[in-house]
Amino acid sequence: MKASRGTLSGNSLVGILVAVAIILVLVCVFFFGSKGGVLGIHKSARKDNLGITVPGAVRDAALDADCQHNLRQIRLAIELARDTNNDESPASLDDLHLPASMLKDPIDHKPYVYDPSTGIVKCTHPGHENF
């Protein structure tokens, strides 16, 4: 008599493919979110509706911190320029000779708004009004 070996059928391949498909869907939902709750995931609590997933929220929090850092550095550069130019603000942010990447919001890459008459620089991204 022959010893019975485990037989593979078509169902085991289908089962593996279904398991892989389920895992891929879960990974996609975790990393990319559902873009507005299509798959039942809640919307973001942020004003810009970014950061739906955990990695997305962490990434966007880091970009928020980067924006705050950029604005703080720009404001310090404006103060230094005022000290050297008899309390006159620079005409534009380009006069500060800072890197071009520092003069834009890291999330949507729009340039910061600068008012030379007051020396105030602001970010226009939703949620960054108080930075």
Phi, psi and omega per residue, in radians:
M1 nan 2.532 3.110
K2 -1.518 2.486 3.057
A3 -1.306 2.402 -3.099
S4 -1.357 2.134 3.049
R5 -1.670 2.723 3.078
G6 -1.133 2.234 -3.128
T7 -1.670 2.416 3.076
L8 -1.684 2.358 3.100
S9 -2.078 3.072 3.118
G10 -1.111 -0.415 -3.107
N11 -1.164 -0.568 -3.119
S12 -1.207 -0.663 3.089
L13 -1.163 -0.725 3.098
V14 -1.116 -0.708 3.118
G15 -1.089 -0.724 3.111
I16 -1.140 -0.754 3.133
L17 -1.106 -0.690 3.105
V18 -1.142 -0.743 3.129
A19 -1.107 -0.740 3.116
V20 -1.125 -0.705 3.127
A21 -1.113 -0.721 3.116
I22 -1.109 -0.750 3.136
I23 -1.126 -0.714 3.117
L24 -1.103 -0.712 3.107
V25 -1.109 -0.745 3.139
L26 -1.146 -0.694 3.108
V27 -1.128 -0.747 3.125
C28 -1.097 -0.740 3.133
V29 -1.158 -0.685 -3.129
F30 -1.160 -0.801 -3.051
F31 -1.511 -0.568 -3.036
F32 -1.931 -0.184 3.126
G33 1.298 -3.056 -3.086
S34 -1.979 0.127 3.075
K35 0.883 1.191 3.046
G36 1.716 0.313 3.039
G37 1.494 0.401 -3.120
V38 -1.084 -0.709 -3.109
L39 -1.744 0.292 3.070
G40 1.639 0.077 3.106
I41 -1.506 2.395 -3.088
H42 -1.151 2.797 3.081
K43 -1.353 2.838 -3.130
S44 -1.246 2.648 3.092
A45 -1.485 -0.069 -3.137
R46 -1.338 2.721 3.110
K47 -1.178 -0.504 -3.114
D48 -1.611 0.056 3.132
N49 0.998 0.511 3.039
L50 -1.700 2.907 3.074
G51 1.331 0.800 -3.130
I52 -1.246 -0.675 -3.128
T53 -1.667 2.962 3.128
V54 -1.097 -0.881 3.103
P55 -1.102 -0.610 3.105
G56 -1.140 -0.698 3.122
A57 -1.142 -0.685 3.120
V58 -1.169 -0.768 3.126
R59 -1.060 -0.782 -3.105
D60 -1.229 -0.566 3.048
A61 -1.147 -0.650 3.092
A62 -1.169 -0.685 3.100
L63 -1.184 -0.597 3.050
D64 -1.091 -0.763 3.115
A65 -1.125 -0.647 3.093
D66 -1.117 -0.697 3.104
C67 -1.111 -0.777 3.108
Q68 -1.058 -0.735 3.126
H69 -1.100 -0.797 3.127
N70 -1.021 -0.825 -3.125
L71 -1.103 -0.682 3.127
R72 -1.120 -0.742 3.131
Q73 -1.159 -0.700 3.113
I74 -1.120 -0.747 3.138
R75 -1.126 -0.663 3.075
L76 -1.149 -0.690 3.112
A77 -1.139 -0.634 3.085
I78 -1.138 -0.735 3.103
E79 -1.086 -0.720 3.113
L80 -1.139 -0.694 3.113
A81 -1.138 -0.650 3.095
R82 -1.129 -0.707 -3.136
D83 -1.105 -0.625 -3.106
T84 -1.515 -0.291 -3.086
N85 -1.990 0.594 3.085
N86 0.963 0.886 3.086
D87 1.103 0.426 3.027
E88 -1.740 2.285 3.098
S89 -1.286 2.618 3.069
P90 -1.090 2.629 -3.102
A91 -1.182 -0.577 3.104
S92 -2.609 2.955 3.125
L93 -1.220 -0.394 3.104
D94 -1.147 -0.454 3.127
D95 -1.202 -0.224 -3.137
L96 -1.427 -0.247 -3.140
H97 1.010 0.743 3.054
L98 -1.640 2.814 3.099
P99 -1.052 2.537 -3.098
A100 -1.086 -0.563 -3.141
S101 -1.175 -0.433 -3.132
M102 -1.378 -0.306 -3.075
L103 -1.609 0.142 -3.134
K104 -2.235 2.653 3.062
D105 -1.170 2.273 -3.083
P106 -1.231 -0.266 -3.113
I107 -1.512 -0.973 -3.089
D108 -1.895 0.041 3.052
H109 1.040 0.490 3.025
K110 -1.556 2.517 -3.135
P111 -1.188 2.619 3.086
Y112 -1.206 2.643 3.139
V113 -1.593 2.213 -3.090
Y114 -2.183 2.289 3.073
D115 -1.908 1.835 -3.075
P116 -1.165 -0.424 -3.125
S117 -1.222 -0.572 3.129
T118 -1.844 -0.347 -3.097
G119 1.382 0.327 -3.107
I120 -1.679 2.336 3.083
V121 -2.089 2.367 -3.079
K122 -2.356 2.792 3.037
C123 -1.816 2.417 -3.092
T124 -1.665 -0.024 -3.108
H125 -1.199 2.402 3.122
P126 -1.021 2.257 -3.121
G127 1.697 -0.195 -3.127
H128 -1.812 0.278 -3.089
E129 -1.102 -0.523 -3.063
N130 -1.688 0.146 -3.115
F131 -1.345 nan nan
